[in-house]
Structures are given as structure tokens and as C-alpha cells.
């Protein structure tokens, strides 16, 4: 298996997340903030260029009934998300107590381990009347991250025969779990 090193970004400790799931403020309205499918966060038409600001917003993001909100103990504002609010930009294989594990890192420095704290799948995405299969991984609070095109293409070199409840084909085996990405015909 190929190993790609993560680019030295500071690893984010998932235990440091604010307790958004415990907060229940009243809805305050909509905010002119959109998370683009390329991972850009755009506020009032301008891209937020400070990574620390984007990371901070991503830590207070909440998903509820198909909508995304930024939540604090006293405010809850709705934002727009084009596709998925997180984008996977780095990957590597590592050895865990569950075996070879695919570790992914998002643009906002979340670390996901496929088969341990995250799952992998393909799902159709409709854009301008066209539908294409896109790769996603699960995130906290029912959210998901889109795997960037360059990471997905690199992972295509890692495919191996798999079989699970969805059928037989090729996919990724991580932490002992099989993820079918292309079915045999």
C-alpha cells in the first residue's frame, strides 16, 4: 500500500470540540455565509481567507433537519452548504490495533479514521441537472465530508477486491471493514 504523509498540519484533538450538542439556543435567523463545494467559506460574497476563522466556524457547525447552523450557547444562525461542509485534502495509511487504517484529514484539520470513527461511501450529487457519484466520509453530528478529487484519485490506486452487504467488487479495506466503491457487473 502507498503511504502519503499528511503535510505537517497540527492534528486537531476531537475531544477539544465545543459541546454544541448540549447547546439549545433559539434560532436567530439566516447568515450570509455559504460553504462552497471546493471547501471555501464565503461570507457576504468574500472568501474567508483566515484558516483559523474557518476552523473556528467549523467547530460550532451543527446539522439539523437538513439545514446547517452555527451554534453558540446564545445564538443559532442558519448558513448554506453547497454539498458537504468539510473537504478531505490529505490521507495516509497507518497501523492501528484494528489493522491497516485509512486516515483522512479535512481542510479544517479534522482527523478521520475510516472504520473507526468514520465511514466511506459514494453517493449521487446533482449539479445543474447532471448527477455524478461523489465520495464522502461521515463526520460528527450526522455531517459528511467530500473527499477532494486529488485524494480520491490517489485512493483509486489503493482499491482491492472487497465483499460486504452491498455486494462484491473493489473498494477500500480499513480497520478491518470493507467499503465497496465499485460493484462487479
N, C-alpha and C positions, 0 to 999 in steps of 0.2 A: 504494500500500500504506500502511496505517496504521502509524505508529511509536508505540510506547508506551515511555516511558523507564523503565528499571529504577530503583527507588526509592532510589538512592544507597547501597545496602549495599556494604560493602567487597568487591571482587572477590577471590575465592579463587583463588590460583595452584595449578593442578592438579599442578604439579611439587613442591609442598610436602607432598604426601601422604606419610605414613609408608610404609615398604616392607613393607606387610602381606603381599604376595605372596611375600616372602622368608622370612617367619617360619613356623615349623612346630612350635609348642608342642603339648604333649599336651592333650587335651580335659579340662577341669576340671569340667564339669557344666553345669547349666542355671541361668540367672539370671532372676529375676522382673522382666523388662523386656520390654515389648511396644511395637512401633511401630504406632500406630493408622493407619487409612487416611486420617485427616484431617491427618496429619503430626505428631501429638502423640507424644512418647516418654513412656511411663508406667512408673515403677519402683515396685514394691511397692504398686501401687494409686494412687500420686500422680503427677501430671504433673510432669515435669522442666521447671521454669519458666525456667531459665537457658539462653538461646540458646547461649552459649559451651560449656556442658556437652554439649548435644545435638550441636553441631558437632564437638566432640572425639570423642564416641562414633561419629558418622557417618564420621569419618576412619579409624577402625580396624575398620570393618564389613567382613566377609568373607562371601561366598556360596559354599556347597559342598554338592553333592548335595541341593539343595532346602532346605537349612537356612541360617540366618543366625547368624553368630558375631561376637563382639567378640574381637579378637585383639591380643595384645601379644607381645613376644619370649618371655615365660614363661607366658602363660595363653591359653586359648581357651575361652570360655563361650558357650553357645547362648542366643539370645534369640528371641522370637516376633515375627513381622511379619504384620499382618492382610492387607495387599495388597502394596504396594510400600514399601520403606523410605525412599524420598525422595518429596517432593512439589514439583512445579513451581508457583511462585507469581508469577513475573514473566516478561515476554517483551518482545522488541523485534526489529525488523529492523535489520541492519547490512550495510554493504558490505564484502565480503572479496575476496581475489584469485580466489575461485570464484563471485563474483556476490552477489546478494541472499541473505543468510543469516539464518535464524531463530535468534536466541539466546535461550536459556531460562535461568532461574536458579531453583535449588531453595531451599526453606526453609532449608537448611543452607549456602547460598551457593555451591554448585557451579554453574559456568557450563558450559552445553552448547550446542554449535553443531550444529544439525541438518544432516546431510550431510557434516560434517567430523569431529566426534568423537562423534556420537550419531545414532541413527535414530529414527523416529517410526512408530507403528502403533496400531491398535485391536485389542483382544482381549477375549473374554468374561470377566467376573468373576462368580462365583456367590456370592450372599449370601442366606441364609435361603431357599434353594430357588429363588430367582429369578436369572436371568442377564441381565446388561447389558453392552453394549460400553463399554469404558473406553479412554481414550487414554494411551499410555505412551511413554517415550523410554528408550533404552539408557543405561546408566551403566557405571562401572568394574566389573571382576571379574564380569561377567555379571549384574549387578543392573540394576534398572529404576526409573524414577521415574514416578509417576502425575501426569498434568497436572491441576491443580486445575480445578474446574468453571468458575470465572470466567475463567481463562486459556483454557480450551478454547472457551467460548462466544465470547470475543473473537476467537479464531483462526478461528471459523466465518465471520466477515466477511472473512477473507483467502483463502478457498478459491478455487481456479481449476481449469479443466479440466486433467487430467493423464492420462497413459497410461504404464504400466510393465508389468512382467512379470505383475502381478496382474490387469491389465485396464484399462478406461477408466472415467473418472468424474470426480470432483472431489477435490481434495486440496491439498497444500502443495508448492510447489517451493522448495527451499532448497539453496544452494550447488550448484546445477545438478542436483540429484537430485529425482526426483518421488516423493511419498508419497501413495498412493491411500488416501483415507479413506472415500469412499462410491462404490460401483460404480454405473455406469449399469445400468438393468434392461433 
